Amino acid sequence: MKTRATSLALALVLLAACGREPKRAVLGEWSAGGERMEFLADGRLLLKHGDGSVSIAGWEFPEPRLLRMRELAATPADYQVAVTRDSLVLCRAAALTDCYRFSRTSGEGR
């Protein structure tokens, strides 16, 4: 229980640290391991997988720090967002301890 509370506190601190409007701050390309995500200004998201395949999804911010991703014919996935100039942390809204960390790979959004 203490680990869960610590993770939740860390997620909340990260969310509070976001100074810029997340909708603009996420634009550009991000990577983690062999995976890449590119947020485009028109609301499309390119998911570039390690095996060379690419998926297209839509993204929006229905609330200031809540990112909703929707792949074709899939249920939308909601994430709490913490973004800085060089890092992006997405935590599943349903389980804030389930987080994904990405690094910026291009100069966009700076």
C-alpha positions in Angstrom: 0.0 0.0 0.0 2.8 2.4 0.8 4.4 1.8 -2.6 1.1 2.6 -4.3 0.7 5.8 -2.3 4.3 6.8 -3.1 3.7 6.2 -6.9 0.5 8.2 -6.8 2.3 11.0 -5.0 5.1 10.9 -7.6 2.5 11.0 -10.5 0.8 14.0 -8.9 4.1 15.9 -8.5 4.9 15.2 -12.1 1.5 16.4 -13.2 1.9 19.6 -11.1 5.3 20.3 -12.7 3.8 20.7 -16.2 4.0 24.4 -16.8 3.1 24.6 -20.5 -0.2 23.7 -22.1 0.2 19.9 -22.7 -1.6 20.0 -26.0 1.3 22.1 -27.5 4.0 20.5 -25.4 3.5 17.0 -26.6 3.9 17.9 -30.3 6.8 16.2 -31.9 8.5 12.8 -31.7 9.1 10.8 -28.5 10.8 7.4 -28.0 11.2 4.7 -25.4 13.2 1.6 -26.2 12.5 0.7 -29.8 9.1 2.4 -29.8 8.4 6.0 -31.1 5.3 8.2 -31.0 4.9 11.3 -33.1 2.1 13.7 -32.0 1.0 15.8 -35.0 -0.8 19.1 -34.7 -3.9 17.9 -36.6 -4.7 15.3 -33.8 -3.1 12.3 -35.4 -0.6 10.1 -33.6 1.9 7.9 -35.4 2.9 4.9 -33.4 6.2 3.6 -34.8 6.9 0.1 -33.5 10.3 -1.6 -33.1 9.5 -4.1 -35.9 9.1 -1.3 -38.4 5.3 -1.3 -38.5 3.4 2.0 -38.0 -0.1 2.5 -36.5 -2.2 5.7 -36.7 -4.3 6.9 -33.8 -6.1 10.0 -32.8 -5.4 12.1 -29.8 -7.1 14.8 -27.8 -7.1 16.5 -24.4 -10.7 16.4 -23.1 -9.4 17.8 -19.8 -6.2 19.9 -19.2 -3.9 17.0 -18.2 -5.9 14.0 -19.6 -4.8 12.6 -22.9 -7.2 10.4 -24.8 -5.8 8.1 -27.5 -8.0 6.3 -29.9 -6.8 3.7 -32.4 -9.0 2.6 -35.2 -12.0 0.5 -33.9 -10.5 0.4 -30.4 -11.8 1.7 -27.1 -10.1 5.0 -26.2 -7.3 4.9 -23.7 -7.0 7.7 -21.2 -3.6 8.8 -19.7 -2.6 11.5 -17.1 0.2 13.5 -18.7 3.4 15.0 -17.4 5.5 16.7 -20.1 8.6 18.8 -19.9 10.9 20.0 -22.7 12.6 16.6 -23.0 10.4 14.0 -21.2 6.9 12.7 -21.5 5.3 10.5 -18.8 2.0 8.9 -19.5 0.2 7.2 -16.6 -3.0 5.2 -17.2 -5.9 7.2 -15.8 -7.4 4.0 -14.4 -4.1 2.9 -12.7 -1.7 5.8 -12.0 1.0 3.4 -11.0 1.1 2.1 -14.6 3.3 4.7 -16.3 5.3 5.0 -19.5 8.3 7.3 -19.9 9.5 8.8 -23.2 12.3 11.1 -24.3 12.0 13.7 -27.0 13.8 12.7 -30.2 13.3 15.8 -32.4 13.5 19.6 -32.0 9.7 20.2 -32.3 7.8 21.6 -29.3 10.8 23.3 -27.8 
